[in-house]
């Protein structure tokens, strides 16, 4: 599966500080300490509908991680998956009369278009679940050899208690995990399971559903092992950031970490777990199942500048839960117009302090709202004609582009 076009980031003077970010597993803002190459895995979409603003907020947030690392002098190895076979996709295909493959391909392509428009840096490897089935099978075979797999009616389950560290990522009580597991695709009440929280590794073929012939039998992968196989195959253990929306903390990231620990005999799976907040509409989380969605593609079709869409997301801290309102786009469009007007003149106020402020905000747990405020202050000084530095407008334009992903 191919990614989307890459971007050449403008060069900035100096080097940015080390990124500090909130680690969900420890509950603290901690410095990231990558080597020369920073490694990041972000869980991708299940492509059964277009990119909504909740998706966009998540991928823009991790785009900031990518940009902050690059500004600090790191090469970034970024991997993202596409869950191009899963129950929600198959259910949508049945409901719409689409072939599930065509639906997945169409929505994945629309996602690529949206990410390109929003100037999100593409992953170095963009891999679908279907193309990863051979590595999933190999991983399950190793887990079986290690006594971590059992069968329920030909479906294969992972024994979560085979990992003594299970529960260390989300740090939830058993009651909390059981409740969320039922809400988020798990089957705690299935008869025959050894532990209600044991998770599906391989699903035996069901009537009228896609399946593949493998050494495990005729079937398809479970959700969590798909990401584990991709991450380990591309990044290896102890990569720097595992990312996604906050609703992936449990069970997806918890289960994936335990599968990887048992599979490799090593720890940790990821050094830092980073989660974006949830975007709501009309008082509820924006989600496909509820149908309360604002689509990036729809906003673009209405003529809204993708840079204004991006600014509307950056106006909220990535970890916060927030509600989309009709005022978000007009506010962002006004800010974008002010910034573009500010960098148009040949001179302006000194911009060195503004660059420092943007970098400081970005590397302080991705505080994008503070970074925007720093640019706002410079733009206001420019409006008042408070300086005659011929390099300032260009530096601001490059900084906003390289660090915040907004092309002026």
C-alpha positions in Angstrom: 0.0 0.0 0.0 1.4 3.4 -0.9 1.5 6.5 1.2 0.9 10.1 0.1 3.4 12.7 -1.3 6.1 13.9 1.0 7.0 17.6 1.7 10.3 19.4 1.8 10.4 21.3 5.1 11.9 24.8 5.1 15.3 25.1 6.9 15.3 27.1 10.1 18.3 28.6 12.0 19.5 26.6 14.9 18.1 23.4 16.4 14.9 23.0 18.4 14.9 21.6 21.9 14.1 18.1 22.9 10.4 17.1 22.8 8.6 16.6 26.1 5.3 14.8 25.9 2.6 13.3 28.0 3.1 9.5 28.5 -0.2 7.8 29.1 1.5 4.8 30.7 3.3 6.9 33.4 0.8 9.8 33.7 3.6 12.3 33.3 5.0 14.7 30.8 8.4 13.2 30.0 11.2 14.0 27.6 11.5 11.8 24.5 15.0 10.5 24.1 15.3 9.0 20.6 18.6 8.1 19.0 19.6 9.6 15.7 16.5 8.1 14.2 13.2 8.6 16.1 10.7 5.8 15.6 7.0 6.3 15.8 4.0 4.0 15.1 0.5 5.6 14.8 -2.6 3.5 14.5 -4.4 4.3 11.2 -7.9 4.2 10.0 -10.4 1.5 9.3 -11.5 2.8 5.9 -15.2 2.6 5.8 -16.0 6.3 5.8 -14.3 9.6 5.0 -11.8 11.4 7.3 -13.7 13.2 10.0 -12.3 16.0 12.2 -11.6 13.5 15.1 -9.3 11.6 12.7 -7.7 14.8 11.4 -7.0 16.1 14.9 -5.2 12.8 15.8 -3.0 12.7 12.7 -2.2 16.5 12.9 -1.1 16.0 16.5 1.4 13.3 15.5 2.5 15.3 12.6 3.6 17.9 15.2 5.6 15.1 16.9 7.3 14.3 13.6 8.1 18.0 12.9 9.4 18.7 16.4 11.8 15.7 16.2 13.0 16.8 12.8 13.6 20.3 14.1 15.6 18.8 16.9 17.9 17.1 14.3 16.5 13.6 14.3 15.7 11.5 11.3 12.1 10.1 11.8 11.0 6.6 10.9 7.2 6.8 10.9 4.9 3.9 10.3 1.1 3.8 10.1 -1.3 1.0 9.3 -4.7 0.7 7.6 -7.1 -1.8 9.0 -8.4 -2.7 5.6 -10.3 -5.8 6.8 -12.4 -5.7 10.0 -16.0 -6.0 11.1 -17.0 -2.3 10.8 -15.7 -2.2 7.2 -17.5 -5.4 6.3 -20.7 -4.3 8.0 -20.6 -1.0 6.0 -20.0 -2.8 2.8 -23.1 -5.0 3.3 -25.2 -1.9 4.3 -24.2 0.0 1.2 -24.0 -2.9 -1.3 -20.3 -2.2 -1.9 -17.6 -4.7 -2.4 -15.5 -4.4 0.8 -12.3 -4.2 -1.2 -13.6 -1.3 -3.3 -14.9 0.5 -0.2 -11.6 0.2 1.6 -9.6 1.3 -1.4 -11.9 4.3 -2.1 -11.9 5.6 1.5 -8.2 5.0 1.9 -7.6 7.1 -1.2 -9.8 9.9 0.2 -7.8 9.7 3.5 -4.6 10.2 1.5 -6.1 13.2 -0.3 -7.2 14.7 3.0 -3.8 14.2 4.6 -2.1 15.7 1.6 -4.4 18.8 1.8 -3.7 19.2 5.5 0.1 18.9 4.8 0.5 16.0 7.2 3.9 14.4 6.6 3.4 10.9 5.2 4.5 7.7 7.0 7.6 6.1 5.6 5.7 2.8 5.6 1.9 2.6 5.2 0.8 -1.0 5.5 -2.6 -2.6 5.3 -3.8 -5.5 7.4 -4.4 -7.7 4.3 -0.8 -7.4 3.0 0.4 -8.1 6.6 -1.3 -11.5 7.0 1.8 -13.6 6.5 3.7 -11.8 9.3 0.6 -12.0 11.5 0.5 -15.8 11.0 4.2 -16.0 11.9 3.7 -14.0 15.0 0.8 -16.2 16.2 2.8 -19.3 15.5 5.5 -18.0 17.8 3.0 -17.0 20.5 1.5 -20.6 20.2 5.0 -22.1 20.8 5.3 -20.0 23.9 2.0 -21.3 25.3 0.1 -18.0 25.0 -2.6 -19.1 22.5 -5.7 -21.3 22.9 -8.7 -22.1 20.7 -12.4 -21.4 21.1 -14.4 -22.9 18.3 -11.4 -22.6 16.0 -10.9 -18.9 16.9 -7.5 -18.3 18.4 -7.1 -16.2 21.6 -4.2 -14.6 23.4 -3.7 -15.4 27.1 -3.2 -12.0 28.5 -1.9 -13.4 31.8 1.0 -14.9 29.8 2.4 -11.3 30.1 3.2 -10.5 33.7 3.2 -6.8 32.8 -0.4 -6.8 31.4 -2.2 -3.7 32.6 0.9 -1.6 32.8 0.1 0.6 29.8 -3.4 1.8 30.7 -3.1 1.3 34.5 -6.8 0.6 34.9 -8.7 -1.6 37.3 -10.1 -5.0 36.2 -13.6 -3.5 36.3 -12.6 -0.6 34.1 -10.8 -2.9 31.6 -13.8 -5.2 31.5 -16.2 -2.4 30.8 -14.1 -0.8 28.0 -13.3 -4.2 26.5 -17.0 -4.8 25.9 -17.5 -1.3 24.5 -14.5 -1.4 22.2 -14.7 -4.5 20.2 -13.9 -7.2 22.8 -16.0 -10.2 23.8 -15.6 -10.7 27.6 -18.7 -12.8 27.8 -17.9 -15.4 25.2 -18.3 -18.9 26.5 -15.1 -21.0 26.5 -12.7 -18.2 27.1 -10.2 -18.7 29.9 -10.2 -15.1 30.9 -12.9 -12.5 30.0 -10.1 -10.1 28.8 -8.3 -12.6 26.5 -8.3 -11.1 23.0 -8.8 -12.5 19.6 -5.7 -13.3 17.5 -7.2 -15.1 14.6 -10.8 -15.5 13.6 -11.9 -18.6 11.7 -13.8 -18.0 8.5 -17.4 -16.9 8.8 -20.0 -17.4 6.0 -19.9 -14.6 3.4 -16.9 -13.0 5.0 -13.4 -12.7 3.5 -10.8 -15.3 4.7 -7.4 -16.5 3.8 -5.8 -19.9 3.7 -2.9 -20.0 6.1 -1.1 -22.4 8.4 -3.6 -21.3 11.1 -6.5 -22.3 9.0 -9.0 -20.4 6.8 -9.7 -17.0 8.5 -8.4 -13.5 9.1 -6.4 -11.6 11.7 -7.6 -10.1 14.9 -7.2 -6.4 15.4 -4.4 -6.0 17.9 -1.9 -8.5 16.4 -2.1 -6.7 13.1 -0.5 -3.6 14.5 2.0 -5.6 16.5 3.2 -7.5 13.4 3.5 -4.3 11.4 5.3 -2.3 14.2 7.8 -5.1 15.0 8.5 -5.8 11.4 9.3 -2.2 10.6 10.4 -0.5 13.8 11.4 -3.4 16.2 10.9 -3.3 19.9 11.2 -0.3 22.2 10.3 2.2 19.5 9.9 5.8 20.8 6.2 6.6 20.5 3.1 4.5 20.1 0.3 6.9 19.1 -3.4 7.1 18.4 -6.6 8.5 19.8 -7.3 8.2 23.5 -9.9 5.5 22.9 -7.0 3.2 21.7 -5.3 3.2 25.1 -7.4 0.2 26.1 -7.8 -2.4 24.8 -5.8 -1.8 21.6 -2.5 -0.5 22.9 -2.6 -2.6 26.1 -3.2 -5.8 24.3 -0.7 -5.0 21.6 2.0 -4.4 24.2 1.4 -7.7 25.9 1.4 -9.6 22.7 4.7 -8.0 21.7 6.3 -8.7 25.2 5.4 -12.4 25.0 6.3 -12.6 21.3 9.8 -11.2 21.7 10.6 -11.8 25.3 11.6 -8.1 25.5 10.3 -5.0 27.2 9.0 -2.3 26.5 7.1 -2.5 23.3 7.0 1.3 23.1 8.9 3.7 25.3 6.2 6.3 25.3 2.4 6.0 24.8 0.8 9.2 23.4 -2.9 9.7 22.9 -4.9 12.5 21.4 -8.1 13.7 22.9 -11.5 13.1 21.4 -13.4 15.6 19.2 -17.2 15.9 19.8 -20.2 17.3 18.1 -23.5 18.1 19.8 -22.2 16.9 23.1 -21.0 13.4 22.0 -17.8 12.0 20.6 -17.5 12.4 16.9 -17.7 8.9 15.5 -18.8 6.9 12.5 -21.1 4.7 14.6 -23.1 7.8 15.9 -23.0 9.5 12.5 -22.2 12.9 14.0 -19.4 13.7 11.7 -17.8 16.8 10.2 -15.7 15.5 7.2 -12.5 17.1 6.1 -13.4 16.4 2.5 -16.8 18.1 2.9 -15.2 21.3 4.3 -12.7 21.3 1.4 -15.6 20.9 -1.1 -17.3 23.9 0.5 -14.2 25.9 -0.4 -12.5 26.2 3.0 -8.8 26.5 2.8 -7.1 23.3 4.2 -4.7 25.5 6.1 -7.7 27.0 7.9 -8.9 23.5 8.7 -5.5 22.7 10.1 -5.5 25.9 12.1 -8.9 25.1 13.5 -7.4 21.8 14.9 -4.2 23.4 16.2 -6.3 25.9 18.2 -7.0 23.0 20.6 -4.4 21.2 22.7 -4.0 17.7 21.3 -4.8 16.0 24.7 -8.0 17.9 25.3 -11.5 16.7 24.5 -13.3 19.4 22.7 -16.5 20.1 20.8 -16.6 21.2 17.2 -18.7 24.3 16.6 -19.7 26.4 13.6 -17.3 29.1 14.8 -14.2 27.0 14.5 -13.6 27.5 10.7 -14.5 31.2 10.6 -12.1 31.9 13.5 -9.3 29.9 11.8 -9.9 31.6 8.5 -9.6 35.0 10.1 -6.3 34.0 11.8 -5.0 32.6 8.5 -5.8 35.9 6.7 -4.1 37.9 9.4 -1.0 35.7 9.3 -0.8 35.9 5.5 -1.2 39.7 5.6 1.5 39.9 8.2 4.2 38.1 6.1 3.4 39.9 2.9 5.3 43.1 3.5 9.1 43.1 2.8 10.0 44.0 6.4 8.6 43.3 9.9 9.4 43.1 13.6 12.3 40.9 14.7 11.2 37.3 14.6 13.9 35.5 16.5 12.0 35.6 19.8 8.9 34.3 18.0 10.8 31.4 16.6 12.0 30.6 20.1 8.5 30.8 21.5 7.0 28.5 18.8 9.7 25.9 19.4 9.3 26.2 23.2 5.5 25.7 22.9 5.7 22.9 20.5 8.2 20.9 22.5 6.3 21.5 25.7 3.8 18.6 25.2 2.8 19.9 21.8 1.2 23.1 23.1 0.0 24.3 19.7 -2.4 26.9 21.1 0.6 28.7 22.7 2.5 28.5 19.4 -0.4 30.1 17.6 -0.5 32.8 20.2 3.2 33.6 19.6 2.6 34.0 15.9 -0.5 36.1 16.7 1.6 38.5 18.8 4.1 38.9 16.0 1.3 39.5 13.4 -0.1 42.2 15.7 3.3 43.9 16.0 3.5 43.8 12.2 0.0 45.3 11.9 1.3 48.2 14.1 4.4 48.4 11.9 6.7 47.8 14.8 9.9 46.8 13.0 11.9 46.9 9.8 13.8 43.6 9.8 13.9 42.4 6.2 14.4 38.8 7.2 11.5 38.6 9.6 8.5 37.9 7.4 10.4 35.1 5.6 11.5 33.6 8.9 8.0 33.6 10.3 6.6 32.0 7.1 9.2 29.3 7.2 8.8 28.6 10.9 5.0 28.3 10.6 5.4 26.0 7.7 8.2 23.8 9.2 6.9 23.5 12.7 3.1 24.0 12.5 2.5 22.7 9.0 0.7 25.8 7.8 1.7 27.2 4.4 1.4 30.9 4.2 
